[in-house]
Amino acid sequence: MTESLTVRDNRTGQEYDVPIADGAIKAADLGKIKAADDAPGLAVYDPGFVNTASCRSSVTYIDGDKGILEYRGYPIEQLAEGSTFLEVAYLLIHGSLPSKVEYEQWVHDITYHTFVHENVKGFMEGFRYDAHPMGMLMASVGALSTFYPEAGMIQDAENRQMQIVRMIAKMPTLGAWSFRHAQGKPFVYPDNDLSYTANFLSMLFKMSESKYEADERLVKALDTLFILHADHEQNCSTNAVRSVGSSQVDPYSAVAAGIGALYGPLHGGANEAVLRMLRRIGSKENIPAFIKGVKDGNERLMGFGHRVYKNYDPRAKIIKKACDDVFEVTGVNPLLEIALELEKIALEDEYFVKRKLYPNVDFYSGLIYEAFQFPPEMFTVLFAIGRTPGWLAQWLELTQDKEQKIARPKQLYMGDRGLDFTPREQRWA
Ligand SMILES: CC(C)(COP(=O)(O)OP(=O)(O)OC[C@H]1O[C@@H](n2cnc3c(N)ncnc32)[C@H](O)[C@@H]1OP(=O)(O)O)[C@@H](O)C(=O)NCCC(=O)NCCS
């Protein structure tokens, strides 16, 4: 089989052989196709990069039709079951699972970088009383670049690792403090006796007790949620990290851009919309009328459907299981009953079956977060903490990829050309 594509340009009658490698052609090869020698080369128009690969990556594999998600080749189900978030973070960053010594060193390093400079605290205290925690997180991660000016030396491997450890370590501190600020509560310093996720819960919820130790089942459930969110290949925020990182800026600035992307409702906000929807439906009896409205095109069943997954999102299955563990501690969220019934009906209904609409990661995650008593504004902050190792693994890959260039998409120019400027006095006369 010849691994190439023959293209005939009907404008000129000329044929071109375009090589195919790894299931793709190079857009630059299409650029050689021209209507005339001095005409611009053929471009590919692809808003939203729907069918354009921007990089080669070995971090995360997704098969949306089969519902497969793997980090560095390991199925998400196995990692969620048997691993910890920090082990998964190591796997994403280093490409392989750690030995015992490597794991202990990694956990130690992350644990001892959880504190932030006192001026970061002052900076965060300066936000308006009702500042959105995601806006605070984005700004404070960006601000870290000014505390570690050496972070800009991205060609230095040791320096890169240092910033990666710092960022994974400090993210829960910044996330928890963003939450406390909105509540008018004092910031809680990290407790390095606790695990990564237990310490995060302590910084969120500790009051006057000398030590805050959350129920182990809750710690495990949140740790699992972090694992499920740790990477998802070239999504909007990862693309933002890579795009900004391609200018060779420091990783704090690149990750701050990723947080900005995640802040948007089309990316990180669907689980909040699911809760609003469940609350509006109110009880099981109202489900048929609601489903009819969805099928009539009046609205969408939030938490269903995915750009990539045309099968059950593997993360949704794991979260559904985690719901049981969390509700055992917190009591059942009454909205769960509606969610389960909605899922049952939708999975049997031809409208959803035909369109391959299955529950996605957001269908159940909001219910769990609510059981932890997180306000909806915190949902994306939790997502960001989980996604940080993925952003950094992708950034690391970018910094070492010789094929990468500064991101600079083409445009198809549709505007005017060569107009004559008329000075203001004449235009306004
Ligand atoms: C995630 C999402 C944006 C993916 O969209 P997409 O890949 O661009 O799919 P499309 O919008 O082209 O939808 C394809 C068809 O399924 C329908 N559809 C998609 N998601 C739907 C949903 N949640 N409820 C009802 N119908 C839906 C569309 O109306 C369309 O039907 P049509 O072919 O009759 O016009 C979309 O499924 C959605 O809006 N889901 C709800 C929001 C959500 O849960 N987002 C979180 C994603 S992790």
The ligand as a MOL file (V3000), in Angstrom:
LIG
                    3D

  0  0  0     0  0            999 V3000
M  V30 BEGIN CTAB
M  V30 COUNTS 48 50 0 0 0
M  V30 BEGIN ATOM
M  V30 1 C -20.4360 18.2800 24.3090 0
M  V30 2 C -21.1380 18.8050 23.0600 0
M  V30 3 C -20.8760 20.3340 22.9830 0
M  V30 4 C -20.5420 18.1010 21.8340 0
M  V30 5 O -21.0760 18.6730 20.7300 0
M  V30 6 P -20.7660 18.2350 19.2180 0
M  V30 7 O -19.7720 17.1600 19.1780 0
M  V30 8 O -20.4350 19.4890 18.4950 0
M  V30 9 O -22.1460 17.6120 18.7580 0
M  V30 10 P -23.2990 18.3710 18.0000 0
M  V30 11 O -23.6050 19.6610 18.6960 0
M  V30 12 O -22.9230 18.4570 16.5630 0
M  V30 13 O -24.5210 17.3760 18.2010 0
M  V30 14 C -24.8290 16.3000 17.3400 0
M  V30 15 C -26.3110 15.9920 17.4660 0
M  V30 16 O -26.6140 15.5470 18.7890 0
M  V30 17 C -27.4880 16.4580 19.4410 0
M  V30 18 N -26.9720 16.6670 20.7940 0
M  V30 19 C -25.6720 16.7650 21.1730 0
M  V30 20 N -25.5730 16.8590 22.4990 0
M  V30 21 C -26.8300 16.8250 22.9720 0
M  V30 22 C -27.3760 16.8730 24.2680 0
M  V30 23 N -26.5850 16.9930 25.3390 0
M  V30 24 N -28.7040 16.8160 24.4150 0
M  V30 25 C -29.4980 16.6840 23.3250 0
M  V30 26 N -29.0590 16.6160 22.0740 0
M  V30 27 C -27.7450 16.6920 21.8830 0
M  V30 28 C -27.4180 17.7370 18.6310 0
M  V30 29 O -28.6130 18.4860 18.7410 0
M  V30 30 C -27.2310 17.1810 17.2600 0
M  V30 31 O -28.4480 16.7050 16.7990 0
M  V30 32 P -28.8560 16.8800 15.2470 0
M  V30 33 O -27.8690 16.0400 14.4990 0
M  V30 34 O -30.2500 16.3910 15.1840 0
M  V30 35 O -28.7180 18.3480 14.9480 0
M  V30 36 C -22.6490 18.5110 23.1200 0
M  V30 37 O -22.8860 17.1400 23.1720 0
M  V30 38 C -23.3320 19.2320 24.2810 0
M  V30 39 O -23.7060 20.3970 24.1490 0
M  V30 40 N -23.5330 18.5220 25.4270 0
M  V30 41 C -24.1270 19.1110 26.5970 0
M  V30 42 C -23.1130 19.9530 27.3440 0
M  V30 43 C -22.0830 19.1300 28.0600 0
M  V30 44 O -22.4190 18.1780 28.7560 0
M  V30 45 N -20.8160 19.5160 27.9180 0
M  V30 46 C -19.7260 18.8580 28.6100 0
M  V30 47 C -18.7880 18.2010 27.6650 0
M  V30 48 S -17.5550 17.3170 28.5870 0
M  V30 END ATOM
M  V30 BEGIN BOND
M  V30 1 1 1 2
M  V30 2 1 2 3
M  V30 3 1 2 4
M  V30 4 1 2 36
M  V30 5 1 4 5
M  V30 6 1 5 6
M  V30 7 2 6 7
M  V30 8 1 6 8
M  V30 9 1 6 9
M  V30 10 1 9 10
M  V30 11 2 10 11
M  V30 12 1 10 12
M  V30 13 1 10 13
M  V30 14 1 13 14
M  V30 15 1 14 15
M  V30 16 1 15 16
M  V30 17 1 15 30
M  V30 18 1 16 17
M  V30 19 1 17 18
M  V30 20 1 17 28
M  V30 21 1 18 19
M  V30 22 1 18 27
M  V30 23 2 19 20
M  V30 24 1 20 21
M  V30 25 1 21 22
M  V30 26 2 21 27
M  V30 27 1 22 23
M  V30 28 2 22 24
M  V30 29 1 24 25
M  V30 30 2 25 26
M  V30 31 1 26 27
M  V30 32 1 28 29
M  V30 33 1 28 30
M  V30 34 1 30 31
M  V30 35 1 31 32
M  V30 36 2 32 33
M  V30 37 1 32 34
M  V30 38 1 32 35
M  V30 39 1 36 37
M  V30 40 1 36 38
M  V30 41 2 38 39
M  V30 42 1 38 40
M  V30 43 1 40 41
M  V30 44 1 41 42
M  V30 45 1 42 43
M  V30 46 2 43 44
M  V30 47 1 43 45
M  V30 48 1 45 46
M  V30 49 1 46 47
M  V30 50 1 47 48
M  V30 END BOND
M  V30 END CTAB
M  END
